Amino acid sequence: MVNLEWYRTFKAVYQTGSLTAAAKAFFISQPSVILHLSALEAHVGKQLFERKPRLVPTDYGKLFYTQIVEPLEKLEVVETDFKAICLSTKLPTIRIGTV
């Protein structure tokens, strides 16, 4: 089963062109970014980036990005909205053994 974090990492690397920038964006190590990309490439069965001084997306990587970017951004909006609703909603206080 594919991990959603692999997609998010792929998107960050694609947009920044850098493993280091993607790692900083998610507060993870660069080896973790490499692991995510490798796992995603193994899962899809295609190389998504050419490893040069700067990562360059392959043709398949470009196609893959166009397919996942919109649904992924919609999920990120849902996550942000849900967090905002949860933070703005005052939950009732439960008191046990007090008046």
Buried (B, 14 or more C-beta within 10 A) or exposed (E): EEEEBBBBBBBBBBEBBBBEBBBBBBEBEBEBBBBBBEBBBEEBEBEBBEEEEEBEBBEBBEEBBEEBBEEBEEEEEEEEEEEEEEEEEEEEEEEEEEE
